[in-house]
Amino acid sequence: MRYVAAYLLAVLGGKDSPAIADLEKILSSVGVEVDSERLTKVIKELSGKSIEELVKEGREKLSTMPVGSAAVASPAPGATAPTGSGDKKESKKEEKKEESESEDDDMGFALFE
């Protein structure tokens, strides 16, 4: 993601077709070590393509994704509600989920470290 962001910054800076050196300069200015293999792949995939068209295509793809959560099902009329035994299991799952979310706060985007 950091390489794509650097590519977009270079395009915004006036480079129609940024070179590896341009992206290395951007990334090194914020202290990011460059993986030349990944950087080469990003440049190869994006060279010759219009950034505006790529963003437009990406927005179209994202617009087809469902947003939100599923509706909570209510019990059928006359049905009894579940007992509290499942509550303990659910709370343990929630605790584990919270721990894993806090570990990935930066999601690997160490662009400004």
The first five atom37 places (N, CA, C, CB, O) and aatype in JSON, in Angstrom:
{
  "aatype": [12, 1, 18, 19, 0, 0, 18, 10, 10, 0, 19, 10, 7, 7, 11, 3, 15, 14, 0, 9, 0, 3, 10, 6, 11, 9, 10, 15, 15, 19, 7, 19, 6, 19, 3, 15, 6, 1, 10, 16, 11, 19, 9, 11, 6, 10, 15, 7, 11, 15, 9, 6, 6, 10, 19, 11, 6, 7, 1, 6, 11, 10, 15, 16, 12, 14, 19, 7, 15, 0, 0, 19, 0, 15, 14, 0, 14, 7, 0, 16, 0, 14, 16, 7, 15, 7, 3, 11, 11, 6, 15, 11, 11, 6, 6, 11, 11, 6, 6, 15, 6, 15, 6, 3, 3, 3, 12, 7, 13, 0, 10, 13, 6],
  "atom_mask": [
    [1, 1, 1, 1, 1],
    [1, 1, 1, 1, 1],
    [1, 1, 1, 1, 1],
    [1, 1, 1, 1, 1],
    [1, 1, 1, 1, 1],
    [1, 1, 1, 1, 1],
    [1, 1, 1, 1, 1],
    [1, 1, 1, 1, 1],
    [1, 1, 1, 1, 1],
    [1, 1, 1, 1, 1],
    [1, 1, 1, 1, 1],
    [1, 1, 1, 1, 1],
    [1, 1, 1, 0, 1],
    [1, 1, 1, 0, 1],
    [1, 1, 1, 1, 1],
    [1, 1, 1, 1, 1],
    [1, 1, 1, 1, 1],
    [1, 1, 1, 1, 1],
    [1, 1, 1, 1, 1],
    [1, 1, 1, 1, 1],
    [1, 1, 1, 1, 1],
    [1, 1, 1, 1, 1],
    [1, 1, 1, 1, 1],
    [1, 1, 1, 1, 1],
    [1, 1, 1, 1, 1],
    [1, 1, 1, 1, 1],
    [1, 1, 1, 1, 1],
    [1, 1, 1, 1, 1],
    [1, 1, 1, 1, 1],
    [1, 1, 1, 1, 1],
    [1, 1, 1, 0, 1],
    [1, 1, 1, 1, 1],
    [1, 1, 1, 1, 1],
    [1, 1, 1, 1, 1],
    [1, 1, 1, 1, 1],
    [1, 1, 1, 1, 1],
    [1, 1, 1, 1, 1],
    [1, 1, 1, 1, 1],
    [1, 1, 1, 1, 1],
    [1, 1, 1, 1, 1],
    [1, 1, 1, 1, 1],
    [1, 1, 1, 1, 1],
    [1, 1, 1, 1, 1],
    [1, 1, 1, 1, 1],
    [1, 1, 1, 1, 1],
    [1, 1, 1, 1, 1],
    [1, 1, 1, 1, 1],
    [1, 1, 1, 0, 1],
    [1, 1, 1, 1, 1],
    [1, 1, 1, 1, 1],
    [1, 1, 1, 1, 1],
    [1, 1, 1, 1, 1],
    [1, 1, 1, 1, 1],
    [1, 1, 1, 1, 1],
    [1, 1, 1, 1, 1],
    [1, 1, 1, 1, 1],
    [1, 1, 1, 1, 1],
    [1, 1, 1, 0, 1],
    [1, 1, 1, 1, 1],
    [1, 1, 1, 1, 1],
    [1, 1, 1, 1, 1],
    [1, 1, 1, 1, 1],
    [1, 1, 1, 1, 1],
    [1, 1, 1, 1, 1],
    [1, 1, 1, 1, 1],
    [1, 1, 1, 1, 1],
    [1, 1, 1, 1, 1],
    [1, 1, 1, 0, 1],
    [1, 1, 1, 1, 1],
    [1, 1, 1, 1, 1],
    [1, 1, 1, 1, 1],
    [1, 1, 1, 1, 1],
    [1, 1, 1, 1, 1],
    [1, 1, 1, 1, 1],
    [1, 1, 1, 1, 1],
    [1, 1, 1, 1, 1],
    [1, 1, 1, 1, 1],
    [1, 1, 1, 0, 1],
    [1, 1, 1, 1, 1],
    [1, 1, 1, 1, 1],
    [1, 1, 1, 1, 1],
    [1, 1, 1, 1, 1],
    [1, 1, 1, 1, 1],
    [1, 1, 1, 0, 1],
    [1, 1, 1, 1, 1],
    [1, 1, 1, 0, 1],
    [1, 1, 1, 1, 1],
    [1, 1, 1, 1, 1],
    [1, 1, 1, 1, 1],
    [1, 1, 1, 1, 1],
    [1, 1, 1, 1, 1],
    [1, 1, 1, 1, 1],
    [1, 1, 1, 1, 1],
    [1, 1, 1, 1, 1],
    [1, 1, 1, 1, 1],
    [1, 1, 1, 1, 1],
    [1, 1, 1, 1, 1],
    [1, 1, 1, 1, 1],
    [1, 1, 1, 1, 1],
    [1, 1, 1, 1, 1],
    [1, 1, 1, 1, 1],
    [1, 1, 1, 1, 1],
    [1, 1, 1, 1, 1],
    [1, 1, 1, 1, 1],
    [1, 1, 1, 1, 1],
    [1, 1, 1, 1, 1],
    [1, 1, 1, 1, 1],
    [1, 1, 1, 0, 1],
    [1, 1, 1, 1, 1],
    [1, 1, 1, 1, 1],
    [1, 1, 1, 1, 1],
    [1, 1, 1, 1, 1],
    [1, 1, 1, 1, 1]
  ],
  "atom_positions": [
    [[0.82, -1.19, 0.0], [0.0, 0.0, 0.0], [0.86, 1.25, 0.0], [-0.93, 0.0, 1.19], [0.52, 2.25, -0.63]],
    [[1.98, 1.2, 0.7], [2.83, 2.39, 0.77], [3.43, 2.73, -0.6], [3.95, 2.18, 1.79], [3.69, 3.89, -0.89]],
    [[3.65, 1.71, -1.42], [4.21, 1.95, -2.74], [3.17, 2.58, -3.67], [4.74, 0.65, -3.35], [3.48, 3.45, -4.48]],
    [[1.93, 2.12, -3.52], [0.85, 2.72, -4.31], [0.64, 4.17, -3.88], [-0.47, 1.91, -4.16], [0.44, 5.05, -4.72]],
    [[0.69, 4.41, -2.57], [0.53, 5.78, -2.07], [1.66, 6.67, -2.59], [0.52, 5.79, -0.52], [1.41, 7.81, -2.99]],
    [[2.88, 6.17, -2.6], [4.0, 6.95, -3.12], [3.81, 7.21, -4.61], [5.33, 6.21, -2.87], [4.12, 8.3, -5.1]],
    [[3.32, 6.23, -5.33], [3.06, 6.39, -6.77], [2.03, 7.5, -6.99], [2.57, 5.07, -7.4], [2.21, 8.37, -7.84]],
    [[0.95, 7.46, -6.21], [-0.08, 8.48, -6.33], [0.45, 9.86, -5.97], [-1.28, 8.13, -5.45], [0.09, 10.85, -6.61]],
    [[1.29, 9.94, -4.95], [1.9, 11.23, -4.59], [2.77, 11.76, -5.73], [2.73, 11.09, -3.31], [2.77, 12.96, -6.02]],
    [[3.5, 10.87, -6.37], [4.35, 11.29, -7.49], [3.5, 11.8, -8.65], [5.24, 10.13, -7.96], [3.84, 12.8, -9.28]],
    [[2.39, 11.12, -8.92], [1.48, 11.56, -10.0], [0.88, 12.92, -9.64], [0.36, 10.52, -10.24], [0.8, 13.8, -10.49]],
    [[0.47, 13.08, -8.38], [-0.07, 14.37, -7.95], [0.98, 15.47, -8.02], [-0.62, 14.26, -6.53], [0.65, 16.64, -8.2]],
    [[2.24, 15.08, -7.88], [3.34, 16.03, -7.96], [3.72, 16.41, -9.38], [0.0, 0.0, 0.0], [4.61, 17.23, -9.58]],
    [[3.06, 15.81, -10.36], [3.3, 16.19, -11.75], [4.0, 15.16, -12.61], [0.0, 0.0, 0.0], [4.21, 15.4, -13.8]],
    [[4.36, 14.02, -12.05], [5.0, 12.96, -12.84], [3.91, 12.1, -13.48], [5.94, 12.09, -11.95], [3.12, 11.47, -12.77]],
    [[3.88, 12.06, -14.81], [2.88, 11.23, -15.48], [3.19, 9.75, -15.34], [2.79, 11.59, -16.95], [2.29, 8.93, -15.2]],
    [[4.47, 9.43, -15.38], [4.91, 8.05, -15.28], [6.1, 8.0, -14.32], [5.27, 7.48, -16.68], [7.25, 8.02, -14.76]],
    [[5.84, 7.92, -13.01], [6.93, 7.94, -12.04], [7.88, 6.76, -12.21], [6.37, 7.93, -10.63], [7.47, 5.64, -12.53]],
    [[9.15, 7.03, -11.99], [10.18, 5.99, -12.06], [10.47, 5.47, -10.66], [11.48, 6.54, -12.72], [10.01, 6.03, -9.66]],
    [[11.23, 4.41, -10.59], [11.59, 3.81, -9.31], [12.29, 4.84, -8.43], [12.5, 2.57, -9.51], [12.03, 4.92, -7.23]],
    [[13.18, 5.62, -9.01], [13.92, 6.62, -8.24], [12.99, 7.66, -7.63], [14.95, 7.31, -9.14], [13.23, 8.13, -6.51]],
    [[11.93, 8.02, -8.35], [10.96, 8.99, -7.82], [10.28, 8.44, -6.57], [9.91, 9.35, -8.89], [10.13, 9.14, -5.57]],
    [[9.87, 7.19, -6.63], [9.18, 6.59, -5.5], [10.13, 6.33, -4.33], [8.51, 5.29, -5.93], [9.74, 6.48, -3.17]],
    [[11.36, 5.95, -4.64], [12.35, 5.75, -3.59], [12.6, 7.06, -2.85], [13.66, 5.21, -4.17], [12.76, 7.07, -1.63]],
    [[12.65, 8.16, -3.58], [12.88, 9.47, -2.97], [11.73, 9.82, -2.03], [13.05, 10.56, -4.06], [11.95, 10.31, -0.92]],
    [[10.51, 9.58, -2.47], [9.34, 9.88, -1.63], [9.35, 9.01, -0.37], [8.03, 9.64, -2.43], [9.16, 9.52, 0.73]],
    [[9.57, 7.72, -0.55], [9.54, 6.81, 0.59], [10.69, 7.05, 1.57], [9.59, 5.38, 0.11], [10.49, 7.0, 2.78]],
    [[11.87, 7.32, 1.04], [13.01, 7.56, 1.93], [12.86, 8.88, 2.69], [14.31, 7.56, 1.13], [13.44, 9.04, 3.76]],
    [[12.09, 9.82, 2.15], [11.9, 11.1, 2.83], [11.12, 10.94, 4.13], [11.18, 12.07, 1.92], [11.19, 11.8, 5.01]],
    [[10.38, 9.85, 4.26], [9.65, 9.58, 5.49], [10.23, 8.39, 6.25], [8.17, 9.33, 5.18], [9.61, 7.87, 7.18]],
    [[11.41, 7.95, 5.84], [12.12, 6.91, 6.57], [11.66, 5.5, 6.31], [0.0, 0.0, 0.0], [11.83, 4.63, 7.17]],
    [[11.08, 5.23, 5.15], [10.61, 3.88, 4.82], [11.68, 3.17, 3.99], [9.26, 3.93, 4.04], [12.18, 3.71, 3.0]],
    [[12.01, 1.95, 4.43], [12.94, 1.15, 3.65], [12.19, 0.58, 2.45], [13.57, 0.0, 4.51], [11.05, 0.14, 2.57]],
    [[12.84, 0.6, 1.3], [12.18, 0.21, 0.05], [12.5, -1.23, -0.3], [12.61, 1.14, -1.1], [13.66, -1.65, -0.29]],
    [[11.46, -2.0, -0.59], [11.6, -3.35, -1.12], [11.55, -3.2, -2.63], [10.48, -4.33, -0.56], [10.48, -3.01, -3.2]],
    [[12.7, -3.3, -3.28], [12.77, -3.02, -4.72], [11.9, -3.97, -5.55], [14.21, -3.11, -5.19], [11.41, -3.58, -6.61]],
    [[11.71, -5.19, -5.08], [10.87, -6.14, -5.82], [9.41, -5.67, -5.84], [10.97, -7.55, -5.19], [8.77, -5.69, -6.89]],
    [[8.91, -5.26, -4.7], [7.53, -4.78, -4.63], [7.36, -3.47, -5.38], [7.1, -4.6, -3.18], [6.36, -3.25, -6.06]],
    [[8.35, -2.61, -5.25], [8.29, -1.32, -5.93], [8.28, -1.51, -7.44], [9.47, -0.45, -5.52], [7.53, -0.83, -8.14]],
    [[9.09, -2.42, -7.94], [9.12, -2.72, -9.37], [7.78, -3.26, -9.84], [10.25, -3.72, -9.69], [7.3, -2.92, -10.92]],
    [[7.17, -4.12, -9.02], [5.87, -4.7, -9.38], [4.8, -3.62, -9.47], [5.46, -5.78, -8.36], [3.98, -3.63, -10.39]],
    [[4.79, -2.69, -8.51], [3.79, -1.61, -8.53], [3.97, -0.75, -9.78], [3.9, -0.74, -7.26], [2.99, -0.42, -10.45]],
    [[5.2, -0.4, -10.08], [5.44, 0.44, -11.25], [5.06, -0.31, -12.52], [6.93, 0.88, -11.31], [4.47, 0.28, -13.43]],
    [[5.38, -1.59, -12.59], [5.03, -2.39, -13.77], [3.52, -2.46, -13.96], [5.63, -3.8, -13.65], [3.02, -2.35, -15.08]],
    [[2.78, -2.66, -12.86], [1.33, -2.79, -12.94], [0.64, -1.46, -13.28], [0.79, -3.32, -11.62], [-0.4, -1.45, -13.94]],
    [[1.21, -0.35, -12.83], [0.55, 0.94, -13.02], [1.05, 1.74, -14.21], [0.71, 1.75, -11.78], [0.4, 2.71, -14.62]],
    [[2.18, 1.37, -14.76], [2.73, 2.17, -15.86], [1.82, 2.1, -17.09], [4.15, 1.69, -16.22], [1.33, 1.04, -17.47]],
    [[1.63, 3.26, -17.68], [0.81, 3.34, -18.88], [-0.68, 3.4, -18.61], [0.0, 0.0, 0.0], [-1.47, 3.46, -19.55]],
    [[-1.07, 3.38, -17.35], [-2.48, 3.42, -17.01], [-2.82, 4.78, -16.41], [-2.85, 2.29, -16.03], [-2.0, 5.4, -15.72]],
    [[-4.01, 5.23, -16.67], [-4.49, 6.5, -16.13], [-4.93, 6.3, -14.69], [-5.65, 7.06, -16.99], [-5.76, 5.44, -14.4]],
    [[-4.37, 7.09, -13.8], [-4.74, 6.99, -12.39], [-6.21, 7.3, -12.19], [-3.88, 7.93, -11.54], [-6.89, 6.68, -11.38]],
    [[-6.7, 8.27, -12.94], [-8.11, 8.63, -12.82], [-9.01, 7.45, -13.19], [-8.43, 9.84, -13.71], [-10.02, 7.2, -12.52]],
    [[-8.65, 6.73, -14.24], [-9.43, 5.56, -14.65], [-9.34, 4.44, -13.61], [-8.95, 5.05, -16.02], [-10.34, 3.78, -13.32]],
    [[-8.16, 4.23, -13.04], [-8.0, 3.2, -12.02], [-8.83, 3.51, -10.78], [-6.52, 3.05, -11.64], [-9.44, 2.62, -10.19]],
    [[-8.84, 4.78, -10.38], [-9.64, 5.18, -9.22], [-11.12, 5.0, -9.53], [-9.34, 6.64, -8.83], [-11.89, 4.55, -8.67]],
    [[-11.53, 5.36, -10.73], [-12.93, 5.21, -11.14], [-13.35, 3.73, -11.1], [-13.16, 5.79, -12.56], [-14.42, 3.4, -10.6]],
    [[-12.49, 2.85, -11.64], [-12.78, 1.42, -11.63], [-12.85, 0.9, -10.19], [-11.71, 0.65, -12.41], [-13.72, 0.09, -9.87]],
    [[-11.95, 1.37, -9.35], [-11.95, 0.94, -7.95], [-13.21, 1.36, -7.23], [0.0, 0.0, 0.0], [-13.77, 0.6, -6.44]],
    [[-13.67, 2.58, -7.49], [-14.91, 3.05, -6.86], [-16.1, 2.23, -7.32], [-15.14, 4.52, -7.18], [-16.98, 1.92, -6.52]],
    [[-16.12, 1.87, -8.6], [-17.21, 1.05, -9.11], [-17.22, -0.32, -8.43], [-17.11, 0.88, -10.63], [-18.28, -0.84, -8.09]],
    [[-16.04, -0.89, -8.24], [-15.96, -2.19, -7.57], [-16.39, -2.08, -6.12], [-14.53, -2.75, -7.65], [-17.09, -2.96, -5.61]],
    [[-15.98, -1.01, -5.45], [-16.36, -0.83, -4.05], [-17.85, -0.58, -3.89], [-15.58, 0.3, -3.44], [-18.44, -0.95, -2.87]],
    [[-18.47, 0.05, -4.87], [-19.89, 0.34, -4.76], [-20.75, -0.91, -4.81], [-20.3, 1.28, -5.86], [-21.9, -0.88, -4.39]],
    [[-20.21, -2.01, -5.32], [-20.97, -3.26, -5.37], [-20.85, -4.07, -4.09], [-20.51, -4.09, -6.54], [-21.56, -5.06, -3.91]],
    [[-19.95, -3.65, -3.2], [-19.77, -4.38, -1.94], [-20.87, -4.01, -0.95], [-18.38, -4.08, -1.33], [-21.23, -2.83, -0.84]],
    [[-21.4, -4.99, -0.24], [-22.42, -4.68, 0.77], [-21.79, -3.93, 1.94], [-23.09, -5.97, 1.26], [-20.65, -4.18, 2.32]],
    [[-22.56, -3.01, 2.5], [-22.08, -2.22, 3.63], [-23.03, -2.42, 4.79], [-21.98, -0.72, 3.25], [-24.24, -2.53, 4.6]],
    [[-22.48, -2.48, 5.98], [-23.31, -2.64, 7.17], [-23.31, -4.08, 7.63], [0.0, 0.0, 0.0], [-22.57, -4.92, 7.12]],
    [[-24.15, -4.34, 8.6], [-24.22, -5.69, 9.14], [-25.6, -6.28, 8.88], [-23.89, -5.7, 10.65], [-26.54, -5.57, 8.51]],
    [[-25.7, -7.56, 9.09], [-26.97, -8.25, 8.89], [-27.94, -7.82, 9.97], [-26.78, -9.79, 8.9], [-27.54, -7.46, 11.07]],
    [[-29.21, -7.85, 9.65], [-30.24, -7.5, 10.62], [-30.29, -8.56, 11.71], [-31.63, -7.35, 9.94], [-30.07, -9.75, 11.45]],
    [[-30.58, -8.12, 12.91], [-30.67, -9.05, 14.03], [-32.02, -9.75, 13.94], [-30.5, -8.32, 15.4], [-33.07, -9.11, 13.87]],
    [[-31.96, -11.06, 13.95], [-33.2, -11.84, 13.86], [-33.88, -11.86, 15.22], [-32.91, -13.29, 13.37], [-33.24, -12.08, 16.24]],
    [[-35.17, -11.63, 15.22], [-35.93, -11.71, 16.46], [-36.54, -13.1, 16.55], [-37.04, -10.61, 16.52], [-36.83, -13.73, 15.54]],
    [[-36.73, -13.58, 17.78], [-37.3, -14.93, 17.92], [-38.71, -14.97, 17.38], [-37.28, -15.37, 19.4], [-39.44, -13.98, 17.4]],
    [[-39.08, -16.13, 16.89], [-40.43, -16.32, 16.36], [-41.44, -16.17, 17.48], [-40.56, -17.71, 15.68], [-41.12, -16.44, 18.64]],
    [[-42.66, -15.75, 17.16], [-43.68, -15.62, 18.2], [-43.89, -16.94, 18.92], [-45.01, -15.13, 17.59], [-44.03, -17.99, 18.3]],
    [[-43.9, -16.87, 20.23], [-44.1, -18.08, 21.03], [-42.81, -18.81, 21.35], [0.0, 0.0, 0.0], [-42.81, -19.71, 22.19]],
    [[-41.71, -18.43, 20.72], [-40.43, -19.09, 21.0], [-39.82, -18.48, 22.25], [-39.45, -18.97, 19.79], [-40.05, -17.32, 22.57]],
    [[-39.05, -19.28, 22.95], [-38.41, -18.77, 24.15], [-37.05, -18.2, 23.79], [-38.27, -19.87, 25.23], [-36.4, -18.65, 22.84]],
    [[-36.63, -17.24, 24.53], [-35.32, -16.63, 24.31], [-34.24, -17.57, 24.8], [-35.21, -15.26, 25.02], [-34.49, -18.34, 25.72]],
    [[-33.07, -17.53, 24.21], [-31.99, -18.4, 24.67], [-31.61, -18.09, 26.1], [-30.77, -18.27, 23.76], [-31.75, -16.96, 26.57]],
    [[-31.13, -19.1, 26.79], [-30.72, -18.91, 28.18], [-29.39, -18.19, 28.24], [-30.63, -20.25, 28.92], [-28.74, -17.98, 27.21]],
    [[-28.97, -17.82, 29.42], [-27.74, -17.05, 29.6], [-26.48, -17.87, 29.43], [0.0, 0.0, 0.0], [-25.39, -17.3, 29.54]],
    [[-26.55, -19.15, 29.17], [-25.34, -19.96, 29.06], [-24.48, -19.56, 27.87], [-25.72, -21.42, 28.94], [-23.26, -19.7, 27.93]],
    [[-25.08, -19.06, 26.82], [-24.32, -18.64, 25.65], [-23.65, -17.3, 25.84], [0.0, 0.0, 0.0], [-22.73, -16.95, 25.09]],
    [[-24.1, -16.53, 26.83], [-23.54, -15.21, 27.06], [-22.06, -15.27, 27.43], [-24.31, -14.5, 28.15], [-21.28, -14.43, 26.98]],
    [[-21.68, -16.25, 28.23], [-20.28, -16.36, 28.65], [-19.38, -16.66, 27.44], [-20.13, -17.47, 29.71], [-18.3, -16.1, 27.31]],
    [[-19.86, -17.54, 26.58], [-19.07, -17.88, 25.39], [-18.93, -16.67, 24.49], [-19.73, -19.04, 24.62], [-17.85, -16.42, 23.94]],
    [[-20.01, -15.92, 24.32], [-19.97, -14.74, 23.47], [-19.02, -13.69, 24.03], [-21.37, -14.16, 23.31], [-18.29, -13.05, 23.27]],
    [[-19.03, -13.49, 25.35], [-18.17, -12.47, 25.94], [-16.7, -12.85, 25.79], [-18.51, -12.27, 27.41], [-15.85, -11.98, 25.6]],
    [[-16.39, -14.15, 25.87], [-15.01, -14.58, 25.67], [-14.57, -14.33, 24.23], [-14.85, -16.06, 26.02], [-13.44, -13.9, 23.99]],
    [[-15.46, -14.6, 23.28], [-15.15, -14.36, 21.88], [-14.92, -12.88, 21.64], [-16.27, -14.88, 20.97], [-14.0, -12.5, 20.91]],
    [[-15.75, -12.04, 22.25], [-15.6, -10.6, 22.08], [-14.27, -10.12, 22.64], [-16.75, -9.86, 22.75], [-13.61, -9.26, 22.05]],
    [[-13.86, -10.67, 23.8], [-12.59, -10.27, 24.4], [-11.43, -10.64, 23.48], [-12.42, -10.93, 25.78], [-10.51, -9.85, 23.29]],
    [[-11.47, -11.83, 22.92], [-10.41, -12.25, 22.01], [-10.39, -11.38, 20.77], [-10.59, -13.71, 21.62], [-9.32, -11.03, 20.28]],
    [[-11.55, -11.02, 20.28], [-11.65, -10.18, 19.09], [-11.05, -8.81, 19.38], [-13.11, -10.05, 18.64], [-10.32, -8.27, 18.54]],
    [[-11.35, -8.23, 20.53], [-10.82, -6.92, 20.89], [-9.3, -6.94, 20.98], [-11.41, -6.45, 22.22], [-8.63, -6.0, 20.54]],
    [[-8.74, -8.02, 21.53], [-7.3, -8.13, 21.63], [-6.64, -8.15, 20.26], [-6.91, -9.37, 22.42], [-5.64, -7.48, 20.04]],
    [[-7.21, -8.93, 19.33], [-6.6, -9.04, 18.01], [-6.72, -7.73, 17.25], [-7.24, -10.16, 17.22], [-5.82, -7.39, 16.48]],
    [[-7.8, -6.98, 17.45], [-7.94, -5.69, 16.76], [-6.91, -4.7, 17.26], [-9.35, -5.13, 16.96], [-6.37, -3.92, 16.47]],
    [[-6.62, -4.7, 18.56], [-5.67, -3.73, 19.09], [-4.25, -4.04, 18.64], [-5.74, -3.71, 20.62], [-3.42, -3.13, 18.56]],
    [[-3.96, -5.29, 18.35], [-2.62, -5.65, 17.89], [-2.35, -5.13, 16.48], [-2.44, -7.15, 17.94], [-1.2, -4.87, 16.13]],
    [[-3.38, -4.99, 15.68], [-3.23, -4.6, 14.28], [-3.69, -3.17, 14.04], [-3.99, -5.54, 13.39], [-4.22, -2.86, 12.98]],
    [[-3.49, -2.3, 15.02], [-3.96, -0.92, 14.87], [-3.37, -0.24, 13.66], [-3.64, -0.13, 16.1], [-4.07, 0.51, 12.97]],
    [[-2.08, -0.48, 13.38], [-1.46, 0.21, 12.24], [-1.67, -0.55, 10.94], [0.02, 0.39, 12.48], [-1.37, 0.0, 9.88]],
    [[-2.17, -1.76, 10.98], [-2.48, -2.58, 9.81], [-1.29, -2.68, 8.84], [-3.69, -2.01, 9.09], [-1.49, -2.89, 7.64]],
    [[-0.1, -2.54, 9.34], [1.07, -2.68, 8.49], [1.41, -1.43, 7.7], [0.0, 0.0, 0.0], [2.29, -1.47, 6.84]],
    [[0.71, -0.32, 7.97], [1.0, 0.91, 7.24], [2.01, 1.72, 8.03], [-0.3, 1.72, 7.0], [1.65, 2.67, 8.73]],
    [[3.24, 1.36, 7.93], [4.29, 2.03, 8.67], [4.92, 3.13, 7.83], [5.35, 1.02, 9.13], [6.14, 3.3, 7.85]],
    [[4.12, 3.86, 7.1], [4.62, 4.88, 6.2], [5.34, 5.99, 6.94], [3.49, 5.45, 5.38], [6.32, 6.54, 6.44]],
    [[4.85, 6.34, 8.13], [5.41, 7.48, 8.84], [6.16, 7.09, 10.1], [4.33, 8.45, 9.19], [6.29, 7.9, 11.01]],
    [[6.65, 5.87, 10.17], [7.42, 5.45, 11.33], [8.86, 5.82, 11.17], [7.3, 3.97, 11.56], [9.67, 5.54, 12.06]]
  ]
}
